[in-house]
Every structure is written in structure tokens, then in C-alpha cells.
Amino acid sequence: MNSIRLRSPGDVVAVLPYQLGYHPHDSLVVVALRDRAVVLVERVDLPTAATADEASRMLVPPLLHEEPDAVLLVAYETRRGAGRPALDAVRGHLLRAGVQVLDRVVVRDGRWFAVDCVSGCCPAGGSPVPAPADTPAVAEFVGIGVAPLPGRGALAALVAADPDRAGPVAAAVAERTARAERTARAERTARAERTARAGRSARPQGTARAERTGNGRGLGRAAHRFEALSAWALALGLRGTGDDQLTVEALRPDQVALLVDSLRDLELRDALVAWLCPGSLPADCLSPDVVDAVRTCLPRPDTDRRDQGAALAGRRHLVRLQHLVRAVPDEHAAAPLTVLANLAWWLGDGALARTCLERALEASPGYRLALLLERMLDLGVRPGGGVARDDARAG
């Protein structure tokens, strides 16, 4: 997650919907701060008095991995007083762990209230949640077109298939598959005919021809990878100012079908994830050939997700991938959804990552990369170690 500097609890309350991706309701949000910058956000459904201690036991350990110098607790409530048991329980666990609780805030009816203010400086009736225009930390999200959704349930719509777009793509994928099968059959027939003509007495010549055929297949795979990666550069808006203006919705069904088909090449898929999420996959896990292809077709990415530029570029890619997966029919969606889920995870957006995986695994329950990432989210593992924000544990 990129660090965002904040001036006051009001700034935190204003920016949280942008970091979460939606406006939280009846939620407990825990914000870890280091040098007054947000480094981790966790969210759960607002627990009852009976379950507040259990919720705090779940929330506190991931925070400790981040070694924050302070924590801000925010309870979003629709009923006055509903957030107090959770605020008390989490504060108790944090204080016992030696972590300073900077502030405890309640948000209700568009206003925020400082629970622990005893000096009288905070209005008894609370303060209005700052408008986005009055919060500099929100500007970067607005600048790339990010706006919070009405609630967490709306996340599913961001990555759900659009029937009007997915239908033509399904037909295009079927045509690509049929064409590939026809080509493979023709190649098998040609090889069988060459072998029959060569006969047993010409085995050395036949071996040489087989080797040349193998090299041809290798060259064919390399050409396919370059074609696919060029298509990914277009889809991600990386081909210069002209293509930056091309919306993902403007991609033709055959172009989307090429992107979907390319992810059947698991090494290319993993290389794309490694490019989108620097540091998440060791380079030595990939072959030099696919690494060279990625370097040729895609510009060098920023290498640190904490860097502001890298995080903003990641957010732009996230938005474009969201539009892309909506064009993919369910039966072909597991791979692109998992690529998107990896990027969301890398950016610290556990809710979106979880939502992508739910659709991916519903369509393809055994898709291994999705299952692996789901497990990492369950454990709160972050790219490169540590713990990621995951606000989906409460369902």
C-alpha cells in the first residue's frame, strides 16, 4: 500500500473510502500509522459486544507485523454507541502489546466524533467528514479516476461479466481454439507424412528434420508471446499517448480473446504478474526467454509499491484490468481474474482481491494460482513478506 500523509483524524476519515474502494457501513476500521502516514488498513463488520474481543484478537496481530508507531481506530455505526465495545476491545489489546492508540473515532450520519477528547476542543455534536476537495490525500485518487463505491457489496459488479461484451468474446475464444486445433492437426499430419517418407533407412535425416521442427515450434511460441505481450501493452495503456486514450471497452472481441488465450501459457501469465507486481515473484522463477520478451514489449515498471508513482501506475492498471475482466465469460475468466487479484493484493486491496477470487473459483474451483492467493489472503501475507490489508474476513 502506498503511504499517504494525513494531517488529522478527519483526513483519515475522508480518505478511508478511497483506500478501501467503498464507503464502509457498520464497520470497524483499524489504521496503522508510521510517521503519520498510513501503512496498513484492516476492516471487519462491526462486532457485537459479545464478539468484540474475538474480532480484536484477529485484527491486532497483523498490525504488529507493520511495527506502527501509532494506530487510529474508526468505528462506522448507524446506531449510536454500537461501535464502542469494539473500540474498547481493540484498544485494550493494542495497549497490552505496547502500541500507542492515537485516536478513536466514531463516524455516524456524515460526522465524525473524537471518542477520547477530554479537553473540550472537539465539538460535542461531532465534525462534518471533510469533503474530498478539502483533503489533499484524496487528490491522487481523484486524479486517476478512483471514486469509492456505495458499499462493499458493489465490488462484485466491478468484476462481473458483462453479457453484451462477454458473448462476442466467448465466440472469439472458441474460434481461436478451433483454429489452433486445426493447425495442430495439420502439423501432426505433416510430421507423420515426413516420417513415413523418410523410412527407417533415413533415420539420421529424419532426426535432423525433427530437430528443425522442434526449433520451429520454439520460434512459434516466441512469436506468440511477443504478439500476446504487445496486446497486453495495448490493454494496459502502455503504447504511448495515442493508445493511452484507448479505453479497454474499445478492444475488439478477438483482441480480448488473444489476451485470454495468452494466459494459458502459465509462464507468460506468471511473468505478467511479476511485471505488474514487482517483488512478488523472484525473477529466477522465470525462464530467460520469457523475461526477455517482457522486457522487450513492456516498459520497465517502478520497483517499489511504496513509491507514489508506482502505486499510482498500479492503480491505473487495476482500473483497466477491472474493465477487461468484465468482457471475459466465466468459463475463461479464472486466469485474468487471478492476475487482477494479484495486482489488488500487491496494492493492499484485500477486498477487491477476494472478490476477484470468488468469481474465479466459482467458475474454476481447481485453479491453482487462485487457490494459492486465497490462502495467502487467509493468512494475511503481503507481497515480499509481512501482512496485507484484508477486509474480507468478516464476509
Secondary structure, DSSP 8 states (H G I E B T S, - for coil): ----B-SSHHHHHHHHHHHHTB---SEEEEEEEETTEEEEEEEEE---TTTHHHHHHHHHHHHHHT--SEEEEEEE-SSTTTTHHHHHHHHHHHHHTT--EEEEEEEETTEEEETT--SS-S-TT-EE---GGG-HHHHHHHHTT---BSSGGGHHHHHS--HHHHHHHHHHHHHHHHHHHHHHHHHHHHHHHHHHHH-GGGHHHHHHHHHHHHHHHHHHHHHHHHHHHHHHHHHTT-SHHHHHT--GGGS-HHHHHHHHHHTTSHHHHHHHHHHHSTTSS-GGGS-HHHHHHHHHHS----S-TTSHHHHHHHHHHHHHHHHHHTTS-GGG-HHHHHHHHHHHHHTT-HHHHHHHHHHHHHH-TT-HHHHHHHHHHHHTB-TTSSB---TTTT-
